[in-house]
Amino acid sequence: MTFRYLGVFFVLVLVLAGCRREAPADGPDPDATPAADADADAQARADAAAAERAAMERREREEATATARDILERIVYFEFDSERLSGEAQEDMRMKAEILRANPGLRIRVEGHADERGSTEYNLALGQRRAESIRTFLTNFGVSSGQISTLSYGKERPRAQGSNERAWAENRRAEFVVTAGEISTVPSGLR
Amino acid sequence: MRTENPRRSRLAWSALAAASLFITLPTLLAGQDPEEGVRLDIRYSPTQQPGLVVLPLATEGASGAVGSTVRGILRQDLGFSNRFRVVEGTAGVSPDRPVNLPLWRERGADWVVTGRIRGAGGGMTLEVALHDAVYDQERERRTFRLPSANDPDFRLAVHRASDAVVRWATGEPGIAATRIAFVREGRGAKEVYTVEWDGENVRRVTEDGSITLSPAWSPDGRRLAYTSFRNGVAGLYERDLATGRVRAVSEREGINITPAYSPDGRTIAFGASMDGNTELVTAAAGGRCCERKTQGRRFDSLSPTFSPDGSRIAFVSNRLGRPHLYVMSANGGDARQLTEFAASAYNVSPDWSPRGSRIAFETRVRGVPQLAVVDVDTREVRLLTSGARHEDPSWAPDGRHLVFSSPDRDGGGIFILDTVTGNIRPVVRGRGYGLTAWSPALGDGR
C-alpha cells in the first residue's frame, strides 16, 4: 500500500464528514428578516461567508469525486503475453472496487489492450483475457458483475507509438471507461 | 475426347511440384528458439514450365482496343498462374489467318491460345481456344459472355476464360476469377476492401468508421463475415456483397472474432467470450447464436478453419501457454495438437487448404512472423518465407497459392506466394494492409 493513496482517502473521509456537518448552511436561512442596516450588513457578511464555505465545500467535494474518478479510470499495466495483475495493480484495483461498491449505479467498461507484438487476432483474445482478469478481481472484491462489461481492442488502439520496450509496456494495459451513472458517494477509506 | 499421352511430361512436372510440398523441416520448431541457432532451410523445387503464347484476338464488331485489353488480361493471368512460361514475339501475327502451330512450337510454345470477340457494347462474347503445339491439334474451345468494357465485371469475365485455359492445359483449377478481401488501415479506422487477384478493381466493402477485422468468404463468394467494433462491442457481422445488407451474427459482450464458414456455407464458426475466456462457437447461417464447441477453462480457442469436407476444424489454442494449432472434430470433443510444443513457439492464423490436408499458418522465427504449412496427417511442417514479416496467409482455391500481407516486404503490401515455385508477386503495395482472405472461384453474377 502506498502512503499517497492512503492520504487521498484520508482527505476524502474528512471532506465527506465535513459535508454532513455543514450541510444545513447550504440553503438560505428561513429565519432571516430584513431589519436594521447593521443587521443587514452582518447578515450579508454571514451569507457571503456561508456561500464561500458552501462553494469551498462543493469544490472539495468535486475534487474528491474527481480524485475518485481518477483512481477508477487509472490504467492498469501488464507483463508480456500475461493477464496477471501485479501487486501494484492489485492495490489499485482494490481502490477501484471500493469506489464501485460505494456507487452501485456506476457502470464501467474494462477495455483490454495488447502491445504490437503478436498477431492481430491472438492479441484480441489476449486483451480480452486482461479485461476478464480485472472483472474477476473486482467481483471477488464484492463488485456486482452487472456493473462491469468487458471488451478487447487487441493491438488496434495503442497509447504509445513505436517498436520499443517503453512503448510496448505502455500499450499492455486495461483502460476503464464509465459508461453509466456517476460517483455520488466517495468511499470513506480502505479497509 | 482427350487421350493421355506418354510423351507429355507436363503431368510429371506437376507431380514433382506436388511432391516438393512435402519436403519437411523437422528443425523448424526448434529453429524458432534463437538459442538453438538452427539454420532455416527454405526449399522450392525448380520447375520447368511449358511455354504458352496468347495470339492477338480476332474482333468482329468490337474494337481492336477491346481485343488487346482482353488479350493483355489473358496473358497476365496465365503468367501469374505460375504454370506456364509466357512466350512473346507475336508482332505482325494476324488473328484472321489460321494458326501455325508448328511455327509456335519452334518458338518454344507448347500451348497456343487463340480467341475471337464477337459483338459490341454490352452483348459481346469471347471465344477462346487452346491448341496443343506439340501434337499440332486443337484441345478445347469455349465461348464466354463478355460484358461491356466499362462494366465492373468485364475483367472477371476474362479471368474466367483464363481459368478455363489453365484447367484445359493442366487439369487444375485456375484462380484468376477470384477476389481477395483484406483490411486496410487509414484515418484511425480499419475497413474491409476486396481486390481482384491481379491488383485491379479495389472495392471498399465496409464504411463503419470503426475497426473492422478478419473478413471471411462464404463458400459461394456472395457474403463476407467479419468483426466490427461499430456498435461498441467486437461484434460479428455478415454482409451480402450484392445488396450490402448487413446481419449481426453475434453482438455478445466481449469479443466475437475470427469467423470461418463451413464448406457447405450453413455454419459460421468463430471465437467468442464465454465464462471468462475465448471459446469456439458456431452459429447457423440465419439462425440463432451460438453453439459452444470448446470448453477452455482459462485458456482461449480461436481462429477456426474447416477441413474441405467440413468434418474437422483446426484452430489456435494457448492451453499450453503459447498459441499452437490444434485439430478437432467439427462436432467438438477432444482436440489433437498439430504443431509440436516449444516454449518459444507462436503459431497462429491457420487456413486449411480447400484442396487437401495442408494448413497454412503464421509462425514466429526469431520473433518475426513467417509463413509455414503443416500437413494434418503427418504433422510435418515446412517453412515458406524468411526475412521480412509475412502475415495472415490464406489459400487460393487451387490449394497452391497463398495470399498474405507484409508491413515491410518491398515497402509493404499484399502479396501472392506460389508454394511450388516460391515466386512472390505484389497485389497491392503500401502500408496498413492486413488480414487477407482469398475468395472461392467467383462464377457469373458475382
Interface residues (C-beta under 8 A of the other chain):
Chain A: R117 G118 S119 T120 E121 Y122 L124 A125 Q128 R129 A131 E132 R135 T136 S149 T150 L151 S152 Y153 E156 R157
Chain B: K190 I211 L213 S214 T227 F229 G232 V233 A234 E253 G254 I255 I257 T258 G271 S273 G276 N277 T278 D300 L302 S303 V316 N318 P323 Y346 V348 S349 E362 G367 P369 E391 D392 G434 L435
